[in-house]
C-alpha cells in the first residue's frame, strides 16, 4: 500500500493511472480542475482517494499538500498546460506552469526525500517538426523564438533538464517520460482523435488543420500506463528518459480521419482548414530503449483503440441522455 501523489490528477491520463492503482494504493490528486475527467469517472468517492484543489504554481500549498499525512512514496507530475489552441492563446501561462510548476514539484519532492519514484511528464514535441523514429538521446530542438508551437516544447524541455539535474545533484529518483500521441477513453475534447471520433459518431464534418499529410503514431492509453508502471517499479529506469508510444500505429491525419469514418461506418465529410501554427510534419518514436530496459511493447493497435474509445464515448452519451418519462 504505497502513497501516490498525482499532480494534474483530474486529467485524462491520470484517471487511467488512478484506475490502475486505486484498489491497492493510497492516492492523492492535486489539481486546479480547469479540466476535469475525474468527477465523472466514478472514482472520486473511492475510499483510497484524496482530492485537493490547488495550483502547482502555489509552492506553499503544493508543499503542504504533499506533506500532509506523511510524504508520498511516488510522485507523478502530470499537471501542465497542453493543447495547441490553449498554448497559442496563453503562451505566458504555458511557460510558467510547465517550467515553474515542474520546478516546484521537484523542489518539494527533494525536500521531502521521495524514495521510490518521481515521474516527470515531458512531450514528444521536444524532437521538433521532423521526429522519425526518434531515440531518447537524439538532439532536441527549441524551434524559432516567438513561434507559438514551440512554447510548449521549450517549457517541457526545460523541465526535463531540471529533472535530470535533481537526479544528478540530489539523487532524486526521477524518470522522464515522453508521450507520443496518447488517446483513449476519458480524453478531453482537445484531442484530435477524440474530436474525430465524436464528430464521426454524430455524422458531423471532421475538420483537419492543414493538408492532413502530418504523420503520427497513436498510443492507446492503457499501453501508456503499462509502460509508466514499469518506469515506477524498475530500478534501472531511475535517471532515464523514455519514449512511450506505438510505432505500429502510424498514419497521416487524413488517413486517421478516413480510418475512423470506415471503422465507425460514418458518412462524415472531411474538411481542410488553415493550420493554427507551425506544424509537426512527422512524429514517430523509437521505443527500443523502453523495450530493452523495461520490457515494454504496446499491445493495442489503432482500429481496436478507435472502437474502444468510441464505445466509451457512446456510453457517456447514454448516461447524459434524458431519462424517458414512464
C-alpha positions, 0 to 999 in steps of 0.5 A: 500500500504505497502513497501516490501523489498525482499532480494534474490528477483530474486529467485524462491520463491520470484517471487511467493511472488512478484506475490502475492503482486505486484498489491497492494504493493510497492516492492523492490528486492535486489539481486546479480542475480547469479540466476535469475527467475525474468527477465523472469517472466514478472514482472520486468517492473511492475510499483510497482517494484524496482530492485537493484543489490547488495550483502547482504554481502555489509552492506553499500549498503544493508543499503542504499538500504533499506533506500532509499525512506523511510524504508520498512514496511516488510522485507523478507530475502530470499537471501542465498546460497542453493543447495547441489552441490553449498554448497559442492563446496563453503562451505566458501561462504555458511557460510558467506552469510547465517550467515553474510548476515542474520546478516546484514539484521537484523542489518539494519532492527533494525536500521531502526525500521521495524514495521510490519514484518521481515521474516527470511528464515531458512531450514528444514535441521536444524532437521538433517538426521532423521526429522519425523514429526518434531515440531518447538521446537524439538532439532536441530542438527549441524551434524559432523564438516567438513561434507559438508551437514551440512554447510548449516544447521549450517549457517541457524541455526545460523541465526535463533538464531540471529533472535530470539535474535533481537526479544528478545533484540530489539523487532524486529518483526521477524518470522522464517520460515522453508521450507520443500521441496518447488517446483513449477513453476519458480524453478531453475534447482537445484531442484530435482523435477524440474530436474525430471520433465524436464528430464521426459518431454524430455524422458531423464534418471532421475538420483537419488543420492543414493538408492532413499529410502530418504523420503520427503514431497513436498510443492507446492509453492503457499501453501508456500506463503499462509502460509508466508502471514499469518506469515506477517499479524498475530500478534501472529506469531511475535517471532515464528518459523514455519514449512511450508510444506505438510505432505500429500505429502510424498514419497521416491525419487524413488517413486517421480521419478516413480510418475512423469514418470506415471503422465507425461506418460514418458518412462524415465529410472531411474538411481542410482548414488553415493550420493554427501554427507551425506544424509537426510534419512527422512524429514517430518514436523509437521505443527500443530503449523502453523495450530493452530496459523495461520490457515494454511493447504496446499491445493495442493497435489503432482500429481496436483503440478507435472502437474502444474509445468510441464505445466509451464515448457512446456510453457517456452519451447514454448516461447524459441522455434524458431519462424517458418519462414512464 
